[in-house]
Amino acid sequence: MRIGVFGAGYVGLVTAVCLAEVGHLLQVVEVDGDKVVKLNQGISTIYEPGLDELLERNVSRGSIWFTDDARTVVDHSEVIFLCVGTPPKPDGSADLSQIESAVRKIADSAKEDEYKLVVVKSTVPVGTAERLGRLVREEAGGRPITIEIASNPEFLRAGSAVRDFMNPDRIVVGADSEKARSMLRSVYESFDCPKMFTTPETSEIIKYAANSFLAMKISFINMIADLCEEVGADVTLVAEGMGYDKRIGSDFLRAGIGFGGSCFPKDIRAFLHVAKSRGIDFGLLEEVMRINNRRTARIVERLRTHLDGLDKKRIAVLGLSFKPGTDDVRESQAAKLIRLLLREGAIVKATDPLGIANFKREYPDLVEEVEFHEQAETAIAGSHAAIVVTDWKEYKTLDWTRIWNEMSRPVIFDTRNLLNPDDMLDLHYEYLAIGKEFMHLTAKTLT
């Protein structure tokens, strides 16, 4: 099938390359000319495991092509996926200007008496498909063009997006006509997974509801972690005991520094805005955000108490990306943590295997305030404490025996519970973790 994609960002590029891999012919609109040149050379403009190989292969065999000419892509395509950004506005609502601009270009480029199916893959609030349908009619100005809007939300995780796309848990399609449903069945014919066909409104809510529920699980276990720290319980064992219950499951029950990234915070705020606009009380999600927002402050408070103040203390921050396996630093908890540490007068030394360059671009005000180190060992050397913020496997395999001798004070605050407490205590580290009472963990060191 001839497929077009608007947007070669994270979702758009993964979508386009994976659809080309299963045999479709793709053309992709990207407004950034430099990106177009690189992508047509088979050079990926984002980091995602497995993407480089698929892109290079499909560019070489002519299955995918990138351009800044929207009209060419519209002429080529039977189905057009919208994968442009929907950033948050100051009030939390989703900014749909990029999607609306794309739909206007499609309507202006569409030929009369020719059917085009436009599929919204970007995360958008409920009612967007209907809104875009009205926009098409306005833009047509009486011309007999036929453009149908459908919804097909993405469920991609940074760091495993290619695997998620090629082996999905489910595919959700929201479409009003049998023609649209039939065309999307053809698009996804080779995918062996449950395929759910519903209305656009239901499809749009499924995406927000799924992300909100996962974020709720994270905030719930973090709330439990706070209690465990106060009473001497172990949150990892609490989560394990809960996870054996099939009604609950173990996924997303890992206590830590809280959620970040480009999806959960933005989607919850947008979901809250939609609910409030319809008079629905979503106080539960407000509490989810409140719990998440106070995670970094609690960590700084615990570290301040342990070090008897943070002024002039050298603190190594291990991890800037919001999760391992990606260079995405948007809504990174590390940025919030660093700002609080700097406010306390700490000297911050930060490191990350992939995210330093993006972090500097995303948070330019912190560039002069933070020491950045390519190697974790150099960031930790001379520090009074090292905080594990992102659970990169590289941090688990560091030579912690040698590092102990190079720290001004061997304090590790493991906000991801990545390291083995017994191992760290055997090495005589002062080891703080999430959801574990400190004095209990240091009993070996004190005896």
Contacts in CASP RR format, 6 or more apart in sequence:
PFRMAT RR
TARGET T0000
AUTHOR 0000-0000-0000
METHOD contacts of the structure
MODEL  1
MRIGVFGAGYVGLVTAVCLAEVGHLLQVVEVDGDKVVKLNQGISTIYEPG
LDELLERNVSRGSIWFTDDARTVVDHSEVIFLCVGTPPKPDGSADLSQIE
SAVRKIADSAKEDEYKLVVVKSTVPVGTAERLGRLVREEAGGRPITIEIA
SNPEFLRAGSAVRDFMNPDRIVVGADSEKARSMLRSVYESFDCPKMFTTP
ETSEIIKYAANSFLAMKISFINMIADLCEEVGADVTLVAEGMGYDKRIGS
DFLRAGIGFGGSCFPKDIRAFLHVAKSRGIDFGLLEEVMRINNRRTARIV
ERLRTHLDGLDKKRIAVLGLSFKPGTDDVRESQAAKLIRLLLREGAIVKA
TDPLGIANFKREYPDLVEEVEFHEQAETAIAGSHAAIVVTDWKEYKTLDW
TRIWNEMSRPVIFDTRNLLNPDDMLDLHYEYLAIGKEFMHLTAKTLT
1 24 0 8 1.000
1 25 0 8 1.000
1 78 0 8 1.000
1 79 0 8 1.000
1 183 0 8 1.000
1 186 0 8 1.000
1 187 0 8 1.000
2 24 0 8 1.000
2 25 0 8 1.000
2 27 0 8 1.000
2 76 0 8 1.000
2 77 0 8 1.000
2 78 0 8 1.000
2 79 0 8 1.000
3 16 0 8 1.000
3 19 0 8 1.000
3 24 0 8 1.000
3 25 0 8 1.000
3 26 0 8 1.000
3 27 0 8 1.000
3 77 0 8 1.000
3 78 0 8 1.000
3 79 0 8 1.000
3 80 0 8 1.000
3 81 0 8 1.000
3 187 0 8 1.000
4 16 0 8 1.000
4 26 0 8 1.000
4 27 0 8 1.000
4 28 0 8 1.000
4 29 0 8 1.000
4 73 0 8 1.000
4 76 0 8 1.000
4 77 0 8 1.000
4 79 0 8 1.000
4 80 0 8 1.000
4 81 0 8 1.000
5 12 0 8 1.000
5 15 0 8 1.000
5 16 0 8 1.000
5 26 0 8 1.000
5 27 0 8 1.000
5 28 0 8 1.000
5 29 0 8 1.000
5 73 0 8 1.000
5 80 0 8 1.000
5 81 0 8 1.000
5 83 0 8 1.000
6 28 0 8 1.000
6 29 0 8 1.000
6 70 0 8 1.000
6 73 0 8 1.000
6 80 0 8 1.000
6 81 0 8 1.000
6 82 0 8 1.000
6 83 0 8 1.000
6 84 0 8 1.000
6 102 0 8 1.000
6 105 0 8 1.000
6 106 0 8 1.000
7 13 0 8 1.000
7 28 0 8 1.000
7 29 0 8 1.000
7 30 0 8 1.000
7 31 0 8 1.000
7 82 0 8 1.000
7 83 0 8 1.000
7 84 0 8 1.000
8 16 0 8 1.000
8 28 0 8 1.000
8 29 0 8 1.000
8 30 0 8 1.000
8 32 0 8 1.000
8 35 0 8 1.000
8 36 0 8 1.000
8 39 0 8 1.000
8 45 0 8 1.000
8 66 0 8 1.000
9 30 0 8 1.000
9 45 0 8 1.000
9 46 0 8 1.000
9 83 0 8 1.000
10 46 0 8 1.000
10 48 0 8 1.000
10 156 0 8 1.000
10 158 0 8 1.000
10 161 0 8 1.000
10 262 0 8 1.000
10 328 0 8 1.000
11 83 0 8 1.000
11 121 0 8 1.000
11 122 0 8 1.000
11 154 0 8 1.000
11 156 0 8 1.000
12 28 0 8 1.000
12 81 0 8 1.000
12 83 0 8 1.000
12 121 0 8 1.000
13 28 0 8 1.000
13 39 0 8 1.000
13 44 0 8 1.000
13 45 0 8 1.000
13 46 0 8 1.000
13 51 0 8 1.000
13 55 0 8 1.000
14 48 0 8 1.000
14 51 0 8 1.000
14 156 0 8 1.000
14 161 0 8 1.000
14 162 0 8 1.000
14 165 0 8 1.000
15 81 0 8 1.000
15 83 0 8 1.000
15 121 0 8 1.000
15 154 0 8 1.000
15 165 0 8 1.000
16 26 0 8 1.000
16 28 0 8 1.000
16 64 0 8 1.000
16 81 0 8 1.000
16 83 0 8 1.000
17 26 0 8 1.000
17 51 0 8 1.000
17 54 0 8 1.000
17 55 0 8 1.000
17 58 0 8 1.000
17 64 0 8 1.000
17 162 0 8 1.000
18 54 0 8 1.000
18 162 0 8 1.000
18 165 0 8 1.000
18 166 0 8 1.000
19 26 0 8 1.000
19 187 0 8 1.000
20 26 0 8 1.000
20 54 0 8 1.000
20 58 0 8 1.000
20 63 0 8 1.000
20 64 0 8 1.000
21 54 0 8 1.000
21 57 0 8 1.000
21 58 0 8 1.000
21 63 0 8 1.000
21 166 0 8 1.000
22 166 0 8 1.000
22 190 0 8 1.000
22 191 0 8 1.000
23 63 0 8 1.000
23 190 0 8 1.000
24 63 0 8 1.000
24 187 0 8 1.000
25 63 0 8 1.000
25 64 0 8 1.000
25 76 0 8 1.000
26 58 0 8 1.000
26 63 0 8 1.000
26 64 0 8 1.000
26 65 0 8 1.000
27 64 0 8 1.000
27 65 0 8 1.000
27 66 0 8 1.000
27 67 0 8 1.000
27 72 0 8 1.000
27 73 0 8 1.000
27 76 0 8 1.000
27 77 0 8 1.000
28 39 0 8 1.000
28 64 0 8 1.000
28 65 0 8 1.000
28 66 0 8 1.000
28 67 0 8 1.000
28 73 0 8 1.000
29 67 0 8 1.000
29 68 0 8 1.000
29 69 0 8 1.000
29 70 0 8 1.000
29 73 0 8 1.000
29 102 0 8 1.000
30 36 0 8 1.000
30 39 0 8 1.000
30 66 0 8 1.000
30 67 0 8 1.000
30 68 0 8 1.000
31 68 0 8 1.000
32 68 0 8 1.000
33 68 0 8 1.000
35 45 0 8 1.000
35 66 0 8 1.000
36 66 0 8 1.000
36 67 0 8 1.000
36 68 0 8 1.000
38 44 0 8 1.000
38 45 0 8 1.000
39 45 0 8 1.000
39 55 0 8 1.000
39 59 0 8 1.000
39 66 0 8 1.000
40 59 0 8 1.000
40 65 0 8 1.000
40 66 0 8 1.000
41 59 0 8 1.000
42 55 0 8 1.000
42 56 0 8 1.000
42 59 0 8 1.000
42 60 0 8 1.000
43 55 0 8 1.000
44 51 0 8 1.000
44 52 0 8 1.000
44 55 0 8 1.000
46 327 0 8 1.000
47 326 0 8 1.000
47 327 0 8 1.000
47 354 0 8 1.000
48 158 0 8 1.000
48 159 0 8 1.000
48 161 0 8 1.000
48 162 0 8 1.000
48 326 0 8 1.000
49 159 0 8 1.000
49 160 0 8 1.000
49 162 0 8 1.000
49 163 0 8 1.000
49 325 0 8 1.000
50 162 0 8 1.000
51 161 0 8 1.000
51 162 0 8 1.000
54 162 0 8 1.000
55 64 0 8 1.000
58 64 0 8 1.000
59 65 0 8 1.000
67 73 0 8 1.000
70 102 0 8 1.000
70 105 0 8 1.000
70 106 0 8 1.000
70 109 0 8 1.000
71 105 0 8 1.000
71 109 0 8 1.000
73 80 0 8 1.000
74 80 0 8 1.000
74 105 0 8 1.000
74 106 0 8 1.000
74 109 0 8 1.000
74 110 0 8 1.000
74 116 0 8 1.000
75 109 0 8 1.000
75 111 0 8 1.000
77 116 0 8 1.000
78 116 0 8 1.000
78 117 0 8 1.000
78 183 0 8 1.000
79 116 0 8 1.000
79 117 0 8 1.000
79 119 0 8 1.000
79 183 0 8 1.000
79 184 0 8 1.000
79 187 0 8 1.000
80 106 0 8 1.000
80 116 0 8 1.000
80 117 0 8 1.000
80 118 0 8 1.000
80 119 0 8 1.000
81 119 0 8 1.000
81 121 0 8 1.000
81 152 0 8 1.000
82 99 0 8 1.000
82 102 0 8 1.000
82 103 0 8 1.000
82 118 0 8 1.000
82 119 0 8 1.000
82 120 0 8 1.000
82 121 0 8 1.000
82 122 0 8 1.000
83 121 0 8 1.000
83 122 0 8 1.000
83 154 0 8 1.000
84 98 0 8 1.000
84 99 0 8 1.000
84 101 0 8 1.000
84 102 0 8 1.000
84 122 0 8 1.000
85 98 0 8 1.000
85 99 0 8 1.000
85 122 0 8 1.000
86 94 0 8 1.000
86 95 0 8 1.000
86 96 0 8 1.000
86 98 0 8 1.000
86 99 0 8 1.000
86 122 0 8 1.000
86 123 0 8 1.000
86 124 0 8 1.000
86 266 0 8 1.000
86 270 0 8 1.000
87 94 0 8 1.000
87 95 0 8 1.000
87 266 0 8 1.000
88 94 0 8 1.000
88 95 0 8 1.000
88 266 0 8 1.000
88 269 0 8 1.000
88 270 0 8 1.000
89 95 0 8 1.000
91 273 0 8 1.000
92 269 0 8 1.000
92 270 0 8 1.000
92 272 0 8 1.000
92 273 0 8 1.000
93 125 0 8 1.000
93 269 0 8 1.000
93 270 0 8 1.000
93 273 0 8 1.000
93 274 0 8 1.000
94 123 0 8 1.000
94 124 0 8 1.000
94 125 0 8 1.000
94 266 0 8 1.000
94 270 0 8 1.000
94 273 0 8 1.000
96 124 0 8 1.000
96 128 0 8 1.000
96 131 0 8 1.000
99 120 0 8 1.000
99 122 0 8 1.000
99 124 0 8 1.000
99 128 0 8 1.000
99 132 0 8 1.000
100 132 0 8 1.000
100 135 0 8 1.000
103 118 0 8 1.000
103 132 0 8 1.000
103 133 0 8 1.000
103 135 0 8 1.000
103 136 0 8 1.000
103 139 0 8 1.000
103 147 0 8 1.000
103 149 0 8 1.000
104 135 0 8 1.000
104 139 0 8 1.000
106 116 0 8 1.000
106 118 0 8 1.000
106 136 0 8 1.000
106 147 0 8 1.000
107 135 0 8 1.000
107 136 0 8 1.000
107 139 0 8 1.000
107 140 0 8 1.000
107 145 0 8 1.000
107 147 0 8 1.000
108 139 0 8 1.000
110 116 0 8 1.000
110 145 0 8 1.000
110 147 0 8 1.000
111 145 0 8 1.000
112 143 0 8 1.000
112 144 0 8 1.000
112 145 0 8 1.000
113 144 0 8 1.000
113 145 0 8 1.000
113 146 0 8 1.000
114 145 0 8 1.000
114 146 0 8 1.000
115 146 0 8 1.000
115 147 0 8 1.000
115 148 0 8 1.000
115 179 0 8 1.000
116 145 0 8 1.000
116 146 0 8 1.000
116 147 0 8 1.000
116 148 0 8 1.000
117 147 0 8 1.000
117 148 0 8 1.000
117 150 0 8 1.000
117 179 0 8 1.000
117 180 0 8 1.000
117 183 0 8 1.000
117 184 0 8 1.000
118 132 0 8 1.000
118 147 0 8 1.000
118 148 0 8 1.000
118 149 0 8 1.000
118 150 0 8 1.000
119 149 0 8 1.000
119 150 0 8 1.000
119 151 0 8 1.000
119 152 0 8 1.000
119 184 0 8 1.000
120 128 0 8 1.000
120 129 0 8 1.000
120 132 0 8 1.000
120 149 0 8 1.000
120 150 0 8 1.000
120 151 0 8 1.000
120 152 0 8 1.000
121 152 0 8 1.000
121 153 0 8 1.000
121 154 0 8 1.000
122 154 0 8 1.000
123 153 0 8 1.000
123 154 0 8 1.000
123 207 0 8 1.000
123 208 0 8 1.000
123 211 0 8 1.000
123 263 0 8 1.000
123 266 0 8 1.000
123 267 0 8 1.000
123 270 0 8 1.000
124 151 0 8 1.000
124 204 0 8 1.000
125 204 0 8 1.000
125 208 0 8 1.000
125 270 0 8 1.000
125 271 0 8 1.000
125 273 0 8 1.000
125 274 0 8 1.000
126 201 0 8 1.000
126 204 0 8 1.000
126 205 0 8 1.000
126 208 0 8 1.000
126 274 0 8 1.000
127 200 0 8 1.000
127 201 0 8 1.000
127 204 0 8 1.000
128 151 0 8 1.000
128 200 0 8 1.000
128 204 0 8 1.000
129 149 0 8 1.000
129 150 0 8 1.000
129 151 0 8 1.000
129 174 0 8 1.000
129 200 0 8 1.000
129 201 0 8 1.000
129 204 0 8 1.000
130 149 0 8 1.000
130 200 0 8 1.000
130 201 0 8 1.000
132 149 0 8 1.000
133 147 0 8 1.000
133 149 0 8 1.000
136 145 0 8 1.000
136 147 0 8 1.000
136 149 0 8 1.000
148 175 0 8 1.000
148 176 0 8 1.000
148 177 0 8 1.000
148 179 0 8 1.000
148 180 0 8 1.000
149 200 0 8 1.000
150 173 0 8 1.000
150 174 0 8 1.000
150 175 0 8 1.000
150 176 0 8 1.000
150 180 0 8 1.000
150 184 0 8 1.000
150 200 0 8 1.000
151 172 0 8 1.000
151 173 0 8 1.000
151 174 0 8 1.000
151 175 0 8 1.000
151 200 0 8 1.000
151 203 0 8 1.000
151 204 0 8 1.000
152 171 0 8 1.000
152 172 0 8 1.000
152 173 0 8 1.000
152 174 0 8 1.000
152 184 0 8 1.000
152 203 0 8 1.000
153 172 0 8 1.000
153 203 0 8 1.000
153 204 0 8 1.000
153 206 0 8 1.000
153 207 0 8 1.000
154 165 0 8 1.000
154 207 0 8 1.000
155 164 0 8 1.000
155 168 0 8 1.000
155 169 0 8 1.000
155 170 0 8 1.000
155 207 0 8 1.000
155 210 0 8 1.000
156 164 0 8 1.000
156 165 0 8 1.000
157 164 0 8 1.000
158 261 0 8 1.000
158 262 0 8 1.000
158 322 0 8 1.000
158 323 0 8 1.000
158 325 0 8 1.000
158 326 0 8 1.000
158 328 0 8 1.000
159 323 0 8 1.000
159 324 0 8 1.000
159 325 0 8 1.000
159 326 0 8 1.000
166 191 0 8 1.000
167 193 0 8 1.000
168 191 0 8 1.000
168 193 0 8 1.000
169 193 0 8 1.000
169 194 0 8 1.000
170 193 0 8 1.000
170 194 0 8 1.000
170 195 0 8 1.000
170 196 0 8 1.000
171 188 0 8 1.000
171 191 0 8 1.000
171 193 0 8 1.000
171 194 0 8 1.000
171 195 0 8 1.000
171 196 0 8 1.000
172 196 0 8 1.000
172 198 0 8 1.000
172 203 0 8 1.000
172 206 0 8 1.000
172 207 0 8 1.000
173 181 0 8 1.000
173 184 0 8 1.000
173 195 0 8 1.000
173 196 0 8 1.000
173 197 0 8 1.000
173 198 0 8 1.000
173 203 0 8 1.000
174 197 0 8 1.000
174 198 0 8 1.000
174 199 0 8 1.000
174 200 0 8 1.000
174 202 0 8 1.000
174 203 0 8 1.000
175 181 0 8 1.000
175 184 0 8 1.000
175 197 0 8 1.000
175 199 0 8 1.000
175 200 0 8 1.000
176 199 0 8 1.000
176 200 0 8 1.000
181 197 0 8 1.000
185 195 0 8 1.000
188 195 0 8 1.000
198 206 0 8 1.000
207 267 0 8 1.000
208 267 0 8 1.000
208 270 0 8 1.000
208 271 0 8 1.000
208 274 0 8 1.000
209 271 0 8 1.000
211 263 0 8 1.000
211 264 0 8 1.000
211 267 0 8 1.000
211 268 0 8 1.000
212 267 0 8 1.000
212 268 0 8 1.000
212 271 0 8 1.000
212 285 0 8 1.000
212 288 0 8 1.000
214 251 0 8 1.000
214 252 0 8 1.000
214 264 0 8 1.000
215 259 0 8 1.000
215 264 0 8 1.000
215 268 0 8 1.000
215 288 0 8 1.000
215 292 0 8 1.000
216 284 0 8 1.000
216 285 0 8 1.000
216 288 0 8 1.000
217 251 0 8 1.000
217 252 0 8 1.000
217 253 0 8 1.000
218 252 0 8 1.000
218 254 0 8 1.000
218 258 0 8 1.000
218 259 0 8 1.000
218 292 0 8 1.000
219 258 0 8 1.000
219 259 0 8 1.000
219 287 0 8 1.000
219 288 0 8 1.000
219 289 0 8 1.000
219 291 0 8 1.000
219 292 0 8 1.000
220 253 0 8 1.000
221 235 0 8 1.000
221 238 0 8 1.000
221 239 0 8 1.000
221 252 0 8 1.000
221 253 0 8 1.000
221 254 0 8 1.000
221 255 0 8 1.000
222 255 0 8 1.000
222 256 0 8 1.000
222 258 0 8 1.000
222 291 0 8 1.000
222 292 0 8 1.000
222 295 0 8 1.000
222 434 0 8 1.000
223 291 0 8 1.000
224 235 0 8 1.000
224 238 0 8 1.000
224 239 0 8 1.000
224 255 0 8 1.000
224 435 0 8 1.000
225 235 0 8 1.000
225 255 0 8 1.000
225 256 0 8 1.000
225 434 0 8 1.000
225 435 0 8 1.000
226 298 0 8 1.000
226 435 0 8 1.000
227 233 0 8 1.000
228 234 0 8 1.000
228 235 0 8 1.000
228 238 0 8 1.000
228 435 0 8 1.000
228 436 0 8 1.000
228 437 0 8 1.000
229 302 0 8 1.000
229 434 0 8 1.000
229 435 0 8 1.000
229 436 0 8 1.000
229 437 0 8 1.000
229 438 0 8 1.000
230 437 0 8 1.000
231 437 0 8 1.000
232 436 0 8 1.000
232 437 0 8 1.000
232 440 0 8 1.000
233 435 0 8 1.000
233 437 0 8 1.000
234 435 0 8 1.000
234 436 0 8 1.000
235 255 0 8 1.000
235 417 0 8 1.000
235 434 0 8 1.000
235 435 0 8 1.000
235 436 0 8 1.000
236 255 0 8 1.000
236 417 0 8 1.000
236 435 0 8 1.000
236 436 0 8 1.000
239 250 0 8 1.000
239 253 0 8 1.000
239 254 0 8 1.000
239 255 0 8 1.000
240 250 0 8 1.000
242 248 0 8 1.000
242 249 0 8 1.000
242 250 0 8 1.000
242 253 0 8 1.000
243 249 0 8 1.000
243 250 0 8 1.000
243 253 0 8 1.000
244 250 0 8 1.000
254 416 0 8 1.000
254 417 0 8 1.000
255 417 0 8 1.000
255 434 0 8 1.000
255 435 0 8 1.000
256 295 0 8 1.000
256 415 0 8 1.000
256 416 0 8 1.000
256 417 0 8 1.000
256 434 0 8 1.000
257 295 0 8 1.000
257 296 0 8 1.000
257 299 0 8 1.000
257 333 0 8 1.000
257 337 0 8 1.000
257 389 0 8 1.000
257 415 0 8 1.000
257 416 0 8 1.000
257 434 0 8 1.000
258 292 0 8 1.000
258 295 0 8 1.000
258 333 0 8 1.000
259 265 0 8 1.000
259 292 0 8 1.000
259 322 0 8 1.000
259 333 0 8 1.000
260 292 0 8 1.000
260 322 0 8 1.000
260 330 0 8 1.000
260 331 0 8 1.000
260 332 0 8 1.000
260 333 0 8 1.000
261 322 0 8 1.000
261 323 0 8 1.000
261 328 0 8 1.000
261 329 0 8 1.000
261 330 0 8 1.000
261 331 0 8 1.000
261 332 0 8 1.000
262 328 0 8 1.000
262 330 0 8 1.000
262 331 0 8 1.000
264 331 0 8 1.000
265 289 0 8 1.000
265 292 0 8 1.000
265 331 0 8 1.000
266 331 0 8 1.000
268 285 0 8 1.000
268 288 0 8 1.000
268 289 0 8 1.000
269 289 0 8 1.000
271 282 0 8 1.000
271 285 0 8 1.000
272 282 0 8 1.000
272 285 0 8 1.000
272 286 0 8 1.000
272 289 0 8 1.000
275 281 0 8 1.000
275 282 0 8 1.000
275 285 0 8 1.000
276 282 0 8 1.000
295 333 0 8 1.000
296 333 0 8 1.000
296 336 0 8 1.000
296 337 0 8 1.000
296 340 0 8 1.000
297 340 0 8 1.000
299 337 0 8 1.000
299 387 0 8 1.000
299 413 0 8 1.000
299 415 0 8 1.000
300 310 0 8 1.000
300 337 0 8 1.000
300 340 0 8 1.000
300 341 0 8 1.000
300 344 0 8 1.000
302 413 0 8 1.000
302 432 0 8 1.000
303 310 0 8 1.000
303 315 0 8 1.000
303 385 0 8 1.000
303 387 0 8 1.000
303 411 0 8 1.000
303 413 0 8 1.000
303 432 0 8 1.000
304 310 0 8 1.000
304 344 0 8 1.000
306 385 0 8 1.000
306 411 0 8 1.000
306 430 0 8 1.000
306 432 0 8 1.000
306 438 0 8 1.000
307 313 0 8 1.000
307 384 0 8 1.000
307 385 0 8 1.000
307 409 0 8 1.000
307 411 0 8 1.000
309 344 0 8 1.000
310 341 0 8 1.000
310 344 0 8 1.000
310 345 0 8 1.000
310 346 0 8 1.000
311 344 0 8 1.000
311 345 0 8 1.000
311 346 0 8 1.000
312 345 0 8 1.000
312 346 0 8 1.000
312 347 0 8 1.000
313 345 0 8 1.000
313 346 0 8 1.000
313 347 0 8 1.000
313 384 0 8 1.000
313 385 0 8 1.000
314 346 0 8 1.000
314 347 0 8 1.000
314 349 0 8 1.000
314 382 0 8 1.000
314 383 0 8 1.000
314 384 0 8 1.000
314 408 0 8 1.000
315 341 0 8 1.000
315 346 0 8 1.000
315 347 0 8 1.000
315 348 0 8 1.000
315 349 0 8 1.000
315 383 0 8 1.000
315 384 0 8 1.000
315 385 0 8 1.000
315 386 0 8 1.000
315 387 0 8 1.000
316 349 0 8 1.000
316 350 0 8 1.000
316 351 0 8 1.000
316 376 0 8 1.000
316 379 0 8 1.000
316 380 0 8 1.000
316 383 0 8 1.000
316 385 0 8 1.000
316 386 0 8 1.000
316 387 0 8 1.000
317 334 0 8 1.000
317 337 0 8 1.000
317 338 0 8 1.000
317 341 0 8 1.000
317 348 0 8 1.000
317 349 0 8 1.000
317 350 0 8 1.000
317 351 0 8 1.000
317 379 0 8 1.000
317 387 0 8 1.000
317 389 0 8 1.000
318 351 0 8 1.000
318 352 0 8 1.000
318 376 0 8 1.000
318 379 0 8 1.000
318 380 0 8 1.000
318 386 0 8 1.000
318 387 0 8 1.000
318 388 0 8 1.000
318 389 0 8 1.000
318 390 0 8 1.000
318 392 0 8 1.000
318 395 0 8 1.000
319 334 0 8 1.000
319 350 0 8 1.000
319 351 0 8 1.000
319 352 0 8 1.000
319 355 0 8 1.000
319 388 0 8 1.000
319 389 0 8 1.000
319 390 0 8 1.000
319 392 0 8 1.000
319 395 0 8 1.000
320 329 0 8 1.000
320 332 0 8 1.000
320 334 0 8 1.000
320 335 0 8 1.000
320 350 0 8 1.000
320 351 0 8 1.000
320 352 0 8 1.000
320 355 0 8 1.000
320 356 0 8 1.000
320 359 0 8 1.000
320 389 0 8 1.000
320 390 0 8 1.000
321 327 0 8 1.000
321 328 0 8 1.000
321 329 0 8 1.000
321 332 0 8 1.000
321 334 0 8 1.000
321 352 0 8 1.000
321 354 0 8 1.000
321 355 0 8 1.000
321 358 0 8 1.000
321 359 0 8 1.000
321 390 0 8 1.000
322 328 0 8 1.000
322 329 0 8 1.000
322 330 0 8 1.000
322 331 0 8 1.000
322 332 0 8 1.000
322 333 0 8 1.000
322 334 0 8 1.000
322 390 0 8 1.000
323 390 0 8 1.000
323 391 0 8 1.000
324 390 0 8 1.000
324 391 0 8 1.000
324 392 0 8 1.000
324 393 0 8 1.000
325 354 0 8 1.000
325 392 0 8 1.000
326 354 0 8 1.000
327 354 0 8 1.000
327 355 0 8 1.000
327 357 0 8 1.000
327 358 0 8 1.000
328 358 0 8 1.000
329 335 0 8 1.000
329 355 0 8 1.000
329 358 0 8 1.000
329 359 0 8 1.000
329 362 0 8 1.000
329 363 0 8 1.000
330 362 0 8 1.000
332 359 0 8 1.000
332 362 0 8 1.000
333 389 0 8 1.000
334 350 0 8 1.000
334 359 0 8 1.000
334 389 0 8 1.000
334 390 0 8 1.000
335 359 0 8 1.000
335 362 0 8 1.000
335 363 0 8 1.000
335 366 0 8 1.000
337 387 0 8 1.000
337 389 0 8 1.000
338 348 0 8 1.000
338 350 0 8 1.000
338 366 0 8 1.000
338 369 0 8 1.000
338 370 0 8 1.000
339 366 0 8 1.000
341 348 0 8 1.000
342 348 0 8 1.000
342 366 0 8 1.000
342 369 0 8 1.000
342 370 0 8 1.000
347 371 0 8 1.000
348 369 0 8 1.000
348 370 0 8 1.000
348 371 0 8 1.000
349 370 0 8 1.000
349 371 0 8 1.000
349 372 0 8 1.000
349 373 0 8 1.000
349 379 0 8 1.000
349 380 0 8 1.000
349 383 0 8 1.000
350 356 0 8 1.000
350 359 0 8 1.000
350 370 0 8 1.000
350 371 0 8 1.000
350 372 0 8 1.000
350 373 0 8 1.000
350 379 0 8 1.000
351 372 0 8 1.000
351 373 0 8 1.000
351 374 0 8 1.000
351 375 0 8 1.000
351 376 0 8 1.000
351 378 0 8 1.000
351 379 0 8 1.000
352 359 0 8 1.000
352 390 0 8 1.000
352 392 0 8 1.000
353 392 0 8 1.000
353 394 0 8 1.000
356 372 0 8 1.000
356 374 0 8 1.000
359 366 0 8 1.000
359 372 0 8 1.000
360 366 0 8 1.000
360 367 0 8 1.000
360 372 0 8 1.000
371 379 0 8 1.000
373 379 0 8 1.000
376 394 0 8 1.000
376 395 0 8 1.000
376 398 0 8 1.000
377 398 0 8 1.000
377 399 0 8 1.000
377 403 0 8 1.000
377 406 0 8 1.000
379 386 0 8 1.000
380 386 0 8 1.000
380 403 0 8 1.000
380 406 0 8 1.000
380 407 0 8 1.000
381 403 0 8 1.000
381 406 0 8 1.000
381 407 0 8 1.000
382 406 0 8 1.000
382 407 0 8 1.000
382 408 0 8 1.000
383 407 0 8 1.000
383 408 0 8 1.000
383 409 0 8 1.000
384 407 0 8 1.000
384 408 0 8 1.000
384 409 0 8 1.000
384 411 0 8 1.000
385 409 0 8 1.000
385 411 0 8 1.000
385 412 0 8 1.000
385 413 0 8 1.000
386 407 0 8 1.000
386 411 0 8 1.000
386 412 0 8 1.000
386 413 0 8 1.000
387 413 0 8 1.000
387 415 0 8 1.000
388 395 0 8 1.000
388 412 0 8 1.000
388 413 0 8 1.000
388 414 0 8 1.000
388 415 0 8 1.000
388 416 0 8 1.000
388 418 0 8 1.000
388 419 0 8 1.000
389 415 0 8 1.000
389 416 0 8 1.000
390 416 0 8 1.000
391 416 0 8 1.000
391 418 0 8 1.000
395 418 0 8 1.000
395 419 0 8 1.000
396 418 0 8 1.000
396 419 0 8 1.000
400 419 0 8 1.000
400 423 0 8 1.000
400 424 0 8 1.000
400 427 0 8 1.000
400 429 0 8 1.000
401 427 0 8 1.000
404 410 0 8 1.000
404 427 0 8 1.000
404 428 0 8 1.000
404 429 0 8 1.000
409 430 0 8 1.000
410 427 0 8 1.000
410 428 0 8 1.000
410 429 0 8 1.000
410 430 0 8 1.000
411 429 0 8 1.000
411 430 0 8 1.000
411 432 0 8 1.000
412 419 0 8 1.000
412 424 0 8 1.000
412 429 0 8 1.000
412 430 0 8 1.000
412 431 0 8 1.000
412 432 0 8 1.000
413 432 0 8 1.000
413 433 0 8 1.000
414 424 0 8 1.000
414 431 0 8 1.000
414 432 0 8 1.000
414 433 0 8 1.000
414 434 0 8 1.000
415 434 0 8 1.000
416 434 0 8 1.000
417 433 0 8 1.000
417 434 0 8 1.000
417 435 0 8 1.000
417 436 0 8 1.000
419 431 0 8 1.000
421 431 0 8 1.000
421 433 0 8 1.000
421 436 0 8 1.000
421 441 0 8 1.000
422 444 0 8 1.000
424 431 0 8 1.000
425 431 0 8 1.000
425 441 0 8 1.000
425 442 0 8 1.000
425 444 0 8 1.000
425 445 0 8 1.000
426 444 0 8 1.000
428 445 0 8 1.000
429 445 0 8 1.000
430 442 0 8 1.000
430 445 0 8 1.000
431 438 0 8 1.000
431 441 0 8 1.000
431 442 0 8 1.000
432 438 0 8 1.000
432 441 0 8 1.000
433 441 0 8 1.000
END
